[in-house]
Amino acid sequence: TRVCDEWMGEDAIEAGGRGVNTVIGTYGGWLNCSQCGNCIEVCPTGTLLDGTYRHQARPWELEQTITTCTFCSDGCQMSLGSRGGEVMRAVARDRYVNGINGEFLCIKGRFAHPFVNHEERLRTPMIRYRKGGKLIPATWDQAFEFAANKLREIADAHGAESIGVAGSARLTNEANYSLLKFADEVVGTSNYTATDAFSLVPFFENLGAPLATHHDIRHAKTIVLIGGEPEELQPLTGKQVRQAVRNGDAKLIVINSRAIRLKQQATQFIHIRPGAEDAAVLALADERFDDLAAKKLGIKPDELSKARGTVLDTEGDCIIMFGGEISPAAQAILAQIPFTAATDKRRFLFHPLPLFNNSIGVHDIGLMSGKRTASGLLQAAGDGIRAMYVAGSFLPEHLRGQEEALAKLDLLIVQELFETETTRHADVVFPAASFAETDGTFTNNDGFVQRVRASIPPVHQSKPDWMITSALAQTLGLDFNFQMSVSTVFRELVERVPAYTGMRYPLLKDESKPAQAKHKIAAQRDLAGEIDALRLTIESLDETAEKIMETPPVGHELFKPGELTGKVPQFHLLAAGNPKPPDVLISPLYQITVDTNLRRTDEAVAVAGD
């Protein structure tokens, strides 16, 4: 019950009754539960069991592999238990792993691993020999030769800049570095990027303070959260914020357009209009614009004054968190605030809230600093861009309304786990290995560079992304000389990534002592021009926009089926809405049969399996 209350801020499991009649259970009605399974992890008696793993294997039959979670940017450490080439369960118990998350995992980290061995995984390389034709299974050599010949033809006819390369914030640092090296040294194009909708390039270029670790958050004196929703999108960060307030008496200022659950712990909740987050940044940076900002935010000016006073009264660490609602222009200004507000008694730290497991890593590698963004590549498809090499699919927000752009390309090469909207337009498809089948590193939102370890051999004919890229480069005539060793790739990227200077791959093995990237602190700049430009943008904001009054339900983002979680049946049912007890307890702890036509209504129907 303490885990449910203190860690998760929920009341799914409570003590009921009084005295000797006290029992532990759940209340009637809708279950207010994010289905994290942490109650299973800490249960000392074995009363609570993981139903997806129960009767599948004995713990001593599993091979335990310590690795890093592949979902959000928190970078939780976990132990994958595998047997016979299949991932059976994920845990975070101290006897297996001692990472930044302790025994904590969210629903995705604990229960979403079945996508690894899903039957819809791509099995073999495929080639579409003519536009409008079908993808035909091929050997690796045939696929490499076909892709290489087409790339040569397009480069000769239209130049190297007609080829775009896109990595992904879900890939390892080594995979993204290989793609950057491929774009720069093999193709010779500056049209490279990563398919991450949240660019932090302006933030890191103007960084005025280090990144906060989860330990820093837990012991902070003041936390300012602008936008974002960590309890849904970065659950470990949400837990640390709750504990900082509950156990450390931290002051929490939440500035959000939605009544997110963290408002319950907030010292001050500033409810703003949707899309007005930049106005809050302007007010924090320059109090002269309080009236303008308050007008656009839909609040009173004294709310901003109160928030600023809380920050300036802080003695200790003040951590600024921000989500993807902050524009690039506002990021640059926000990143410079420590230069004017820090004192000997007050230290500022930043904790960005990107969505993906390696969103920080793709910035460190430099893949986000290309000439065009992912949307820019799609907009130029068929015109300035004639071919694309995409590792990981384009995100839905990139493809929205632009799916036809992929059909305009002369060549589309995709390496992926599953068939997606991107692979459906591909001319060459390479089956890639998942995080459970590859070695490498992810960089989390602390800036920690953490090991990813292969738990099982690559399924079917899949290969790790960095191996695919280096093999394609060799077919085109350039040997990366990686010697089939991920440590060799890491050693080379360390030499080219200033933030990772001094790191050595073998020394990253201790997950209890992660190495933090040394992001360069920028020089203080005169921001008068940027602030004035942001002011003009804010003046154009709509003042008639209505505030969102509804409180989002638990799991509205966490349960949403994605490319990976969509392969796990329980997520479809949870997204449709928990049924009311006593029909059936819907939880990842149970095997269930899903009606894919379910919608969020008063009641969802499911059938409990064996």
ZALUM-46926 format. One record per residue: x, y, z of N, C-alpha, C, O in turn; residue in three letters. Coordinates in steps of 0.2 Angstrom, whole numbers, plus 5000, padded with zeros to 4 digits. Layout:
XYZXYZXYZXYZALA;...
***
This chain:
500449945000500050005000500450065000500250114997THR;501050065003501550125003501750134996501850194994ARG;501950084993502250094986501650124982501850164978VAL;501050094982500550124978500350204980500250244975CYS;500450214986500350284988500950334987500850384984ASP;501550314990502050354990502450354983502650414981GLU;502550294980502850294974502450324968502650364964TRP;501850294968501350304962500850364963500550384958MET;500750384969500250434970499550404969499150444967GLY;499450344970498750314968498550274974498850274979GLU;497850254974497550224979497250154977496650144979ASP;497550124972497250064970497250004975496749964976ALA;497750004979497849954985497849994991498250034992ILE;497349984996497350025002497149975008496949915007GLU;497249995014497049965020496249975021496150035022ALA;495849925022495149945023494949915030495249865032GLY;494449935033494249915040494649945045495149985044GLY;494549925052494949955057495149895062494849845062ARG;495749915065495949865071496149805068496449795063GLY;495849745072496049685069495649665063495849605060VAL;495149695061494849685055495049715049494849715043ASN;495649755050495949785044496149735039496549685040THR;496049745032496249705027496549745021496349805021VAL;496949715017497249745012496849725005496749675004ILE;496649775002496249764996496149824991496449874992GLY;495649814987495449874982494749894984494349854986THR;494649954983493949974984493549964977493749944972TYR;492849964978492449954972492450014968492750064969GLY;492150004962492150054957492750044952493149994952GLY;492950104949493450104944494150094948494250134953TRP;494650054945495250054948495750104946495950114941LEU;495950144951496350204950497050174950497450184955ASN;497250144944497950114944498250124938497950114932CYS;498950134938499350134932499650074930500050064925SER;499450014933499649954931500349944931500649904927GLN;500749974936501449974936501749904938502249884936CYS;501349864942501649804945502149814950502449764952GLY;502249874953502749874958502549844964502949824969ASN;501849834965501649794971501949724971502049694976CYS;501949694965502249634964502949624966503149584969ILE;503349674964504049684965504249684972504649644974GLU;503849714976504049724983503649684988503849674994VAL;503149644985502749594990503249544993503549504989CYS;503349544999503749495002503549425003503949375005PRO;502849415002502549345003502449304997502249244998THR;502449334991502249304985501449304984501249264980GLY;501149344988500449344987500249374981499749354977THR;500549424978500449454972500949424967501549424968LEU;500649404961501049364956500949404949500449424948LEU;501449394945501449414938501049364934501349314933ASP;500449374932500049324929500349304922500249254919GLY;500649354919500949344912501549294912501749264907THR;501849294918502449254919502349184923502649134922TYR;501849184927501649124931501549064927501149064922ARG;501849014929501748944925502148944919502148894915HIS;502548994917502948994911503648964912503948934908GLN;503948984918504648964919504748974927504449014930ALA;505248944929505548954936506149004936506449004931ARG;506149044941506649094941507349064939507749094936PRO;507549014942508248984941508348954934508848934933TRP;507748944930507848924924508048984919508148974913GLU;507949044921508049104917508749124917509149124922LEU;508949154911509649184911509449264912509149294908GLU;509749294917509649364918510149404915510749394915GLN;509949454912510349504908510149574910509549594909THR;510649614913510449684915510549724909511049724905ILE;510049764908509949814902509649874904509449884910THR;509549914899509149984900508449974896508449954891THR;507950004899507350004896507250044890507650094889CYS;506850014885506850044878506250094877506150114871THR;505950114882505350154881505450234883505650264878PHE;505350254888505350324889506150354891506550304891CYS;506150414892506850444892507150434899507750464901SER;506850404904507050394911507650354911508150364916ASP;507650304907508250254907508250204913508850194916GLY;507750174915507750134920508150064919508150044913CYS;508450044924508849984923508349924925507949924929GLN;508449864921508049814922508449744921508949744918MET;508149694923508449624922507949584918507449574920SER;508149574911507749534907507849454908508449434908LEU;507349424910507449344911507249314904506649314902GLY;507749274902507549244895507749164896508149144900SER;507349124891507549054891507349034884506849054881ARG;507848994881507748974874507549024869507149014864GLY;507949084869507849134864507249174865507049214860GLY;506849174871506249204872506349244878506549224883GLU;506149314878506149354884505449334888504949344886VAL;505549314894505049284898504749344903504149344904MET;505149384906504949434911505449484912506049474910ARG;505249544915505749594916505649614923505049624926ALA;506149624927506149644934506649694936507149704932VAL;506649724942507149774944507349764951507549804954ALA;507349694953507549684960508249694961508649684957ARG;508349714967509049734969509549674968510149684967ASP;509249614969509749554968509949544961510449504960ARG;509649574957509849564950510149634947510649634944TYR;509949684949510149754946510049804951509549804956VAL;510449854951510449914956510549974952511050014953ASN;510049994949510150054944509750114948509650114953GLY;509750164944509450234946508750224948508450264952ILE;508350174946507650164948507550114954506950104956ASN;508050084957507950044962507549984960507649954955GLY;506949974963506549914962505949944957505449904956GLU;505950004955505450034952505450014944505950024941PHE;504850004941504749994934504050024933503550014937LEU;503850044927503150064925502850004921503249954920CYS;502250014919501949964915502349944909502349884907ILE;502549994906502949974899503549934901503749884897LYS;503949954905504549924907504449854909504849804908GLY;503949844913503849774916503449734912503549674912ARG;502949754908502549714905502549714897502149674894PHE;502849764894502849774887503349734883503349744877ALA;503749694886504249654883504049604878504449584873HIS;503449584878503249524873503249554865503249504861PRO;503349614864503449634857504049604854504149594848PHE;504549594859505249564856505149504852505449494847VAL;504749454855504649394851503949384848503749334846ASN;503649444846503049444843503049414836503549414832HIS;502549374834502549344828502549384821502749364816GLU;502449454822502449494817503149534816503149574811GLU;503649514819504249534818504449524811504349474808ARG;504849574808505049564801505549504801506049504806LEU;505549454796505949394797506549394792507049364794ARG;506549434787507049424782507049494778506549534778THR;507649514775507649574771507149564765507049504763PRO;506949614762506449614757506649674752506849724754MET;506449664745506649704740505949714736505649664734ILE;505849784734505349794729505649814723505949864722ARG;505649764718506049774712505749834707506149854703TYR;505149844708504849894704504249934708503949904712ARG;504149994707503650034710502950004709502849994703LYS;502650004714501949974714501949894714501449864715GLY;502549864714502649794715502549774723502449814727GLY;502649714724502649684731503449674733503849674729LYS;503449684740504149664743504249594743503849554745LEU;504849574740504949504739505549484744506049524744ILE;505449434748506049414752506649404748506649374743PRO;507249424752507849414748508449394753508249394759ALA;509049384751509549374756509849444758509749494755THR;510249444763510549504765511049534759511049594758TRP;511449484756511849514751511449544745511649594742ASP;510949514743510549534738510249604740510249654736GLN;510049614746509749674748510249734748510149784746ALA;510849714751511349764751511549784744511649844743PHE;511649744740511849754733511349804729511449844726GLU;510649784730510149824727510149894730510149944726PHE;510149894736510149964739510750004737510750064736ALA;511349974737511950014736511950034728512150094727ALA;511749994724511750014717511250074716511350114712ASN;510650064719510150124718510450184721510350244718LYS;510750184727511050244730511550274725511650334724LEU;512050234722512550254717512150294712512350344710ARG;511650264709511350294703511050364705511050404701GLU;510750364711510450434712510950484714510850544712ILE;511450464717512050514719512350534713512450594712ALA;512450494708512750514701512250554697512550604694ASP;511650544698511150584694510950654697510850694693ALA;510950654704510650714707511050734712510950794715HIS;511650704714512150734719511950704726511450674727GLY;512450704730512450674736511950704741511550674745ALA;511750774740511250804744510550784742510150804746GLU;510450744737509850724736509650664740509050634739SER;510050644744509950584748509950604756510350644758ILE;509350584759509250594766509350534770509250484768GLY;509650544776509750494781509350514788509450564790VAL;508950464790508550474796508650424801508550364800ALA;508950444807509050394813508450394817507850424815GLY;508450374823507850374828508150384835508650354837SER;507750414839507850424846507750354850507850354856ALA;507550304846507450234850508050194849508150144852ARG;508450214844509050174843509650184848509650234851LEU;510150144848510750154852511150214850511050234844THR;511550234854512050284852512450264846512650294841ASN;512650194847513150164842512750164835513050174830GLU;512150144835511750144829511650214825511750224819ALA;511550264830511450334827512150364825512150394820ASN;512650344828513350364826513450334819513750364815TYR;513350274818513450234812513050274806513350274801SER;512450294808512050324802512350394801512450414795LEU;512550434806512950494805513550484801513650524796LEU;513950434802514550424799514350404792514750424787LYS;513850364791513650344784513450404780513650414774PHE;513050454783512850514779513450554777513450584772ALA;513950564782514450604781515050584777515250614772ASP;515250514778515850494775515650444769516050444764GLU;515050414769514950374763514550414758514750414752VAL;513950444760513550474755513850544754513850574748VAL;514050584759514250654758513750704758513750754755GLY;513150684762512550734763512550764770512750734775THR;512250824770512150854776511350854778511150884783SER;511050814774510250804775510150744779509950684777ASN;510350744786510250694791509950724797509950784798TYR;509550674800509150694806508950634810509150584808THR;508550644815508250584819507550604819507350654820ALA;507150544819506450554819506150564826505850524829THR;506350624829506150644836505750704835506050754832ASP;505150714837504750774836504950824841504750884840ALA;505350814846505550864851506350874850506750844853PHE;506450934847507150944846507450994852507151034854SER;507950974854508251004860508951044858509351064862LEU;509051054851509651084849509751154852510251164854VAL;509151194852509251264854509451264862509851304864PRO;509151214865509251204873509951194874510351224878PHE;510251144871510951124872511451174869512051184872PHE;511251214864511751264862511751324867512251364866GLU;511251334871511251394876511251364883511151404887ASN;511451304884511451274891511751314896512351334895LEU;511451334901511751374906511851344913512051374918GLY;511651274913511751244919511751164918511451144912ALA;512051124922512051054920511351014921510851054923PRO;511350954918510650914919510650884926511150864929LEU;510050884928509850864935509750784934509450754930ALA;510050744939509950674939509350664943509050704946THR;509150604943508550584947508650584955508250604959HIS;509350584957509550594964509450664965509250684971HIS;509650704961509550784962508850804963508650844967ASP;508350774958507650784959507450764966507050804969ILE;507650704968507350674974507550724980507250724985ARG;508150764979508350804985508350874983508650924987HIS;507950894978507850964976507451004982507050974985ALA;507551074982507151114986506551144982506051164985LYS;506651164976506151184972506151154965506651144962THR;505551134962505551104956504951144952504451154954ILE;505151164946504751204942504551164935505051144932VAL;503951144934503751104929503351144924502851164925LEU;503651154918503251194913503051144907503551114904ILE;502451134906502151084902502351014904502550994909GLY;502350964899502550894901502050864905501550894908GLY;502050794906501650754910502050694912501950644910GLU;502550704917503050654918502650584921502950534920PRO;502150594925501850534928501550494923501450434924GLU;501450514916501250474911501750454906501750404903GLU;502250504905502750494900503450484902503850454898LEU;503550504908504250484911504050464919504250504923GLN;503850404920503550384926504050384932503850404938PRO;504650374931505150374936505250444938505350464944LEU;505350494934505350564935504750584939504850624944THR;504150564937503550584941503650554948503450584953GLY;503850494949503950464956504450504960504350524966LYS;505050524957505550564961505250634963505350654968GLN;504850664959504550724960504050714966504050754971VAL;503650664966503150654972503550644978503350674983ARG;504050604978504450594984504850654986504950664993GLN;505050694982505450754984504950804988505150834993ALA;504350804986503850844989503550814996503550845001VAL;503450744995503150715001503650705007503550715012ARG;504250685005504850665010505350725011505650725016ASN;505450765006505950815006505750885007506150935007GLY;505050895007504750965008504951005002504951065003ASP;505050984996505151024991504551064989503951034989ALA;504651124986504151164983504051144976504551144972LYS;503451134974503351114967502851164963502351174966LEU;503051194958502651234954502551204947502951184943ILE;501851194946501651154940501351204936500851234938VAL;501551214930501351264925501051224919501451194915ILE;500451214918500151164913499451184911499151214914ASN;499351164905498651174902498151124904497551134902SER;498451074907497951014909498051004917498551014919ARG;497550984920497550974927497850904928497550854930ALA;498550894927498850834928498850814935498750854939ILE;499050754936498950724943499450754948499350754954ARG;500050774945500550804949500350874953500650894957LEU;499750904950499450964953499250944960499250994965LYS;499150884962498950864969499450874974499350884980GLN;500150864971500650874976500950944975501450964979GLN;500750984970501051054969500951104975500351104977ALA;501451144976501351204980500951254977500551284980THR;501051264970500651304966500551274959501051254956GLN;499951274958499751254951499451304947498951344949PHE;499851324941499651374937499251344931499651324926ILE;498651354930498251324925498251374919497851424920HIS;498551354914498551404908498151384902497951324902ILE;498151424897497851404891498251354887498851364887ARG;497951314883498351274879498851304874498551354870PRO;499451284873499851314868500251384870500551414866GLY;500151404877500351464879501051454884501151504887ALA;501351394884501851384888502451434887502851454892GLU;502551454881503151504880503051564884503551594885ASP;502451584885502251644889502551644896502751694899ALA;502451584899502751564905503551574905503751604910ALA;503851554900504551554900504751634899505251654902VAL;504351674895504551744895504451774901504851824903LEU;503951764905503851794912504451774917504651814920ALA;504651714916505151684921505851724919506251734923LEU;505951734913506551764910506551844911507151874913ALA;505951874911505951944912505351964915504751964912ASP;505351994921504752014925504352074922503752084923GLU;504652104917504352164914503752144910503252184908ARG;503752074908503252054903502652014907502351974904PHE;502652024914502151984918501451994915501051944915ASP;501252054914500552074912500452044906499852014905ASP;500852044901500752024894500651944895500251914892LEU;501151914898501151844899500551814902500151764900ALA;500351854908499751834912499051834907498651794908ALA;499051884903498451894899498451844894497851814893LYS;498951814891498951764886498851694889498551654887LYS;499151694896499051624899498351614902498151564903LEU;498051674903497351664906497351664913496951634916GLY;497851694916497951694924498051764926498051814922ILE;498151774933498251844936499051854936499351804937LYS;499251914935499951924936500251904942500851884942PRO;499951914948500251894954500351814955500751804959ASP;500051774951500251704951500951694948501351654951GLU;501151734943501851734940502351764945502851734946LEU;502151814949502551844954502651794960503251794962SER;502151764961502251714967502751654965503151634969LYS;502651634959503051574956503751604956504251564958ALA;503951664954504551694953504851704960505451684962ARG;504451724965504651734972504851664975505351664979GLY;504551614974504751544976505351524974505751494977THR;505551534967506151514964506751554967507251534969VAL;506651624968507151664970507251654978507751674980LEU;506751634981506851614989507251544990507351534996ASP;507351514985507651444985508351444988508751484985THR;508451404993509151394995509351324994509051274998GLU;509651304989509851234987509751234980509751274976GLY;509551174978509451154971508751174968508251154971ASP;508751214963508051234959508151194952508551214948CYS;507651154951507651114945507051134941506551134943ILE;507251144934506751174929506651114925507151084921ILE;506051084924505851034920505451064914505051114916MET;505451034908505051064903504851004898505350964897PHE;504251014895504050964890504150994883504351044882GLY;503850954878503950964871503451024869503451044863GLY;503051054874502651114872503051174871502851224868GLU;503651174874504151234873504451244867504751194864ILE;504351294863504651304857505351314857505651324862SER;505751304851506451314851506651384853507251384857PRO;506351434851506551504853506451504861506951534864ALA;505951484864505851484871506451444875506651454880ALA;506551384872507151344875507751374876508051374881GLN;507951414870508551454871508551504876509051514880ALA;508051534877507951584883507951554890508251574894ILE;507551494890507551464896508151434899508351434904LEU;508551414894509251384895509751434898510251414901ALA;509651494897510051544900509851584906510251624909GLN;509251564909509051584915509551584921509551624925ILE;509851524922510351524927510851574928511051594933PRO;511051604922511551654922511351714926511751754929PHE;510651734926510451794929510151774936510051824940THR;509951714938509551704944509951654949509751654955ALA;510551624947510851584951511351624956511551684955ALA;511351604962511851634968512251574971512151524969THR;512651604976513051554980512551504983512751444985ASP;511951524985511551484989511051444985510651404987LYS;510951464978510451434974510751404968511151444964ARG;510751344966510951314960510451294956509951254958ARG;510451304949509951284945510151224941510751214940PHE;509751184940509851124936509251114931508751134932LEU;509351074925508851064920508650994920509150954921PHE;508050974918507850914917507350914911506750914913HIS;507550904905507150904900506750844900506950794902PRO;506150844897505650784897505550764889504950764887LEU;506050734886505950714879505550644880505550614885PRO;505250614874504850554875505250494874504950444877LEU;505750484871506050424869506650404873507050454876PHE;506850344873507450314877508050344876508550344880ASN;508150364869508850394868508750464864509150484860ASN;508250504867508150574864508750614865508950654861SER;509050604871509650644873510250624869510650664867ILE;510350564868510850534864510950554857511450574855GLY;510350564854510350584847510650654846510950674841VAL;510450694851510750764851511550764853511850804849HIS;511750724857512450714859512850694853513350724851ASP;512550644849512950614843512950674838513450674834ILE;512450714838512450764832511950754827511950784822GLY;511550694827511150684822510550734821510250734815LEU;510450764826509850814826510050884823509650934822MET;510750884821510950954819511050954811511450994809SER;510750914807510750914800510450974797510151014801GLY;510450974791510151034787509351034787509051084788LYS;509050974787508350964787508150924793508450884796ARG;507550944796507150904801506850844797506850834791THR;506550794801506150744798505650764794505550744788ALA;505250814796504750844792504950874786504650874781SER;505550914787505850944781506050894776505950914770GLY;506350834778506450784773505850764769505850754763LEU;505350754772504750734769504450784764504150764759LEU;504450844767504250904762504650904756504350924751GLN;505250884756505650894750505750834746506050824741ALA;505350774748505350714745505150724738504550754736ALA;505450694733505350694726505550754723505550764716GLY;505850804726506050864724506850874725507250844721ASP;506950904731507650904733507950844735508550824735GLY;507550804738507650734741507450684737506850674736ILE;507850634734507650584729507650514733507350464730ARG;508050514738508150444741508250454749508450504751ALA;507950414753508050414760508250344763508050294760MET;508650344768508850294772508650304779508850344782TYR;508150264781507750274787507850214792507650164790VAL;508150224797508250174803507750184808507750234812ALA;507250144808506650164813506150204809506350244804GLY;505550194810505050224805504950304807505150324812SER;504650344802504450404804503850404809503450354809PHE;503850454814503350454819502650474815502650504810LEU;502150454819501450474816501350554815501050574810PRO;501650594819501550664818501950694812501750744809GLU;502550654810502850674804502450654798502450694793HIS;502150594798501850574792501150594792500850594786LEU;500850624797500150654796500050694790500350754791ARG;499750674786499550714780500150714775500150754769GLY;500650674776501250674771501450604769501950594767GLN;500950554770501150494768501350484761501750444759GLU;500950524757501050524750501750544748502050534742GLU;502150584752502850604751503250544750503750544746ALA;503150494754503650434753503550404746504050374744LEU;502950404743502850374737503250414731503350384726ALA;503450474733503750514728504550504727504850524722LYS;504750464732505450454732505650404727505250354725LEU;506250404724506550354719506750294723506750244720ASP;506950304729507250254733507050264741507250314743LEU;506750214744506650214751506950154755506750104753LEU;507450164759507750104762507550114770507650164773ILE;507250054772507050064779507249994783507249944780VAL;507550014789507649954794507249964800507250014803GLN;506849904801506349914806506249844810506449794807GLU;505849844815505649784819505049754815504949694815LEU;504549794814503849774811503749814805504049864803PHE;503249784802502949824796502549884798502149884803GLU;502749944796502450014798502250044791502250024786THR;501950104793501750154787502450164783502350174777GLU;502950174786503650184782503850124778503950134772THR;503850064781504050004777503549994771503749964766THR;502950014772502449994766502650034760502350014755ARG;503050084761503250124755503950104753504250134748HIS;504250064757504950054756505150014749504749964747ALA;505750024747505949984741506449924744506549874741ASP;506749944749507149894753507049894760507049944763VAL;506949834763506749834770507349784773507349724771VAL;507649814779508149774783507749754789507549804793PHE;507749694791507449674798507949694804508549664804PRO;507849734808508249754813508149714820507649694821ALA;508649714824508649684830508349734836508449794835ALA;507949704840507749754846508249764851508749734851SER;508049804856508449814862508749754865509249754868PHE;508249704865508449644869508949594865509149544868ALA;509049614859509549574855510149614853510549584848GLU;510249664856510849704854511249734860510949744865THR;511849754859512249784864512349854862512349874856ASP;512549894866512649974865512450014871512549994877GLY;512350074870512150124875511550164873511450184867THR;511150184878510650244878510950294883511250284888PHE;510750354881510850414886510150444888509750464884THR;510050444895509350454897509350534899509850574897ASN;508750554902508650624903509050654909509050714910ASN;509450614912509950634917510650654913511050684916ASP;510650624907511350634904511750574905512350564903GLY;511450514909511850454910511850414904511350404900PHE;512550394902512650344897512650274900513050254904VAL;512150234898512050174901512050114896511850124890GLN;512250054898512349994894511649964892511249964896ARG;511649944886511149904883511449834882511949834878VAL;511149784884511449714883510949664880510349664881ARG;511249624875510849574872510649524877511049494880ALA;510049504877509749454882509649394878509749334881SER;509449394871509349334867509749354860509849404859ILE;509849304856510049314850509549344845508949344847PRO;509749384840509349414836508749364833508949314831PRO;508149384833507649334831507649334823507749384820VAL;507449274820507449264813508049284810508649264812HIS;508049334805508749354802508849424803509249454800GLN;508649454809508749524810509449534812509849484815SER;509749594812510349614814510349674818509849714817LYS;510849694822510849754825510949814820511249804815PRO;510649874822510549924817511249944815511449964809ASP;511749954820512449974818512749924813513149954809TRP;512649864814512949814809512649824802513049814797MET;511949834802511649844795511949904792512149894786ILE;512049954795512350024792513050014790513250034784THR;513449974794514149964792514249924787514649924782SER;513749874786513849824781513649854774513849844769ALA;513149904774512949934768513449984766513549994760LEU;513850014771514350064769514950024766515250044761ALA;515049964768515549914765515349894758515849894754GLN;514749884757514549874750514649934746514749924740THR;514549994748514750054744515450064744515650114741LEU;515850024747516550034746516950064752517550084752GLY;516650084758516950104764516950064770516350044772LEU;517450034772517449994778517550034784518050074785ASP;517050034788517050074795517550044800517750074804PHE;517749984798518249954803518049944810518449964815ASN;517449934811517149924818517349854820517249844826PHE;517549804816517849744818517249704822517449664826GLN;516649714820516049674823516049684830515749644834MET;516249744833516249754840515949814842516149874839SER;515449814846515049874848515549924852515449984852VAL;516049894856516449934860516949974855517150024857SER;517049944849517449984844517050044842517350104841THR;516450034841516050094839515950144844516050204843VAL;515950124850515850174856516550204857516550264858PHE;517050174856517750204857517850264851518050314853ARG;517550244845517650294840517150354841517350414840GLU;516550344843516050404844516350444850516150504850LEU;516650414855516850454861517350504859517450564861VAL;517750484854518250534851517950594847518250644847GLU;517350584845517050634841516450674845516150714842ARG;516250644851515750674854516050704861516150674865VAL;516050774861516450804867516150784873516450784878PRO;515450784874515150764880515250704883515250684889ALA;515550654879515750584881516450574882516750524883TYR;516850634882517550624883517750594889517550604895THR;518250544889518450504894518050444896518350404900GLY;517550434893517150374894517450314891517750314885MET;517450254894517650194891517050134892516750134897ARG;516950104886516350054886516450004892515949994895TYR;516949974893517049924899516849954905516549914910PRO;516950014906516850044913516150064914515950094919LEU;515750064909515050074910514650014913514050024913LEU;514949964914514649904916514249904923513849864924LYS;514449954927514149954934513550004934513650064934ASP;512949974934512350014933512250064939511850104939GLU;512550044945512450084951512850144951512750194955SER;513350154946513750214946513750234938514350234935LYS;513250254936513250274929513650334927513750384932PRO;513950344921514350394919513850454916513450434911ALA;513950514918513550564916513950604910514550624911GLN;513550624905513850664899514050734902513650764906ALA;514650754900514850824902514650874896515050894892LYS;513950894896513750944891514051014893514051034898HIS;514251044887514651104888514151154890513651164888LYS;514351194895514051254898514151314893514751334892ILE;513651344890513751394885513951464889513851464895ALA;514151504885514351574888513651614889513151604885ALA;513651654893513051704894513051744888513451774886GLN;512351754886512251794880511751854881511351844886ARG;511851904877511351954878510651934874510751924868ASP;510151924878509551894875509051944873508451924872LEU;509252004873508752054872508352044865507752054865ALA;508752024860508452014853507951954853507451954851GLY;508151904856507751834857507151854861506651824859GLU;507251884867506651904871506151944867505551934868ILE;506351994863505952034860505551994854504952004853ASP;505951954851505651914846505051864849504551854846ALA;505251834855504751794858504151834860503551804860LEU;504251894863503751934865503251944859502651944860ARG;503451964853503051974847502651914845502051914843LEU;502951854846502651784845502051784850501451754848THR;502151794856501651784861501151834861500551814862ILE;501251894858500751944857500251924852499651944852GLU;500451874848499951854843499551794845499151764841SER;499651764851499251704854498551724855498351784856LEU;498151674854497451684855497251694862497351644866ASP;496851744864496651754871495951724872495751724878GLU;495651694867494951674868494951594869494451564870THR;495551564868495651494869495351474876495551504881ALA;494951424876494751394883495251354886495551314883GLU;495251354892495651304896495351234896494751224896LYS;495751184897495551114897495351104905495851104909ILE;494751094906494551084913494551014915494650994921MET;494550964911494450894913495150874915495650884912GLU;495150834920495750794923495850734919495450694918THR;496450724916496550664911496550604916496850604921PRO;496250554913496250484917496850454918497350464913PRO;496950414923497650384924497750334918497250294916VAL;498350344915498550294909498350324902498350284897GLY;498050384902497850414895498450414890498250414884HIS;499050424892499650414888499950354889500250324884GLU;500050334895500350274897500150204894500550164892LEU;499450204893499150144890499050144883498850094880PHE;499250204880499150214873499550164869500150164869LYS;499250124865499650074861500050114855499750154851PRO;500650094855501150124850501350064846501150014845GLY;501950084842502250034838502449974841502449914839GLU;502649984848502949924851502349894856502249834856LEU;502149944860501549924865500949894861500549854864THR;500849914855500249894851500349824850499849794848GLY;500949794851500949714850500849674856500849614856LYS;500649714861500449684868499749684869499449744870VAL;499349634869498549634869498349674875497849714874PRO;498649674881498349704886498349784885497849814888GLN;498749814882498749884881498149904877497949964878PHE;497949864872497349884868496749884873496349934872HIS;496649834877496149834882496149894887495649924888LEU;496749904890496849964894496650024891496350074894LEU;496850034885496750094881495950104880495750164880ALA;495550054880494850054879494450074885493950094885ALA;494850064891494550084897494450024901494149974899GLY;494650034908494549974912493849954914493450004914ASN;493649894913492949874915492749884922493249884927PRO;492149894924491949894931491949834935491749784932LYS;492349824940492249764944491549754946491149794946PRO;491249684946491649624947491749594940491849534940PRO;491649624934491649584928492249554927492249494926ASP;492749584927493449554926493949614928493949664926VAL;494449594932495049634934495449644928495849594926LEU;495549704925495949704919496649734921496649784924ILE;497149694920497749714922498249674918498149614915SER;498849694917499349654913499549594917499949554915PRO;499349584923499449524927499049464925499149414927LEU;498549474920498149424918498249414910498349464906TYR;498149354908498149334901497449354899496949334902GLN;497349384893496649404891496549404883497049404880ILE;495949394881495849394874495549464872495049484876THR;495749494867495549564866495149564860495249534855VAL;494549604861494149624855494449684853494349744856ASP;494749684847495049744844494549804842494849854840THR;493949784842493449834841493249874847492749914847ASN;493549864853493349894859493449974858493949994855LEU;493050014861493050084862492950104869492750064873ARG;493250164871493150184878492350204879492150254876ARG;492050164882491350174884491250164891491750154895THR;490650154893490450144900490750074903490950074909ASP;490750024898491049964901491349924895491049924889GLU;491949894896492249854891492249784893492249774899ALA;492149744889492149674890492749634888492949644882VAL;492949594892493549554891493449484893493049474898ALA;493849434891493849364893494449344896495049354893VAL;494449324902495149304906495349244903494849194903ALA;495949234901496149174899496449124904496449144910GLY;496749074902497049024907497749054910498049024914ASP;
***
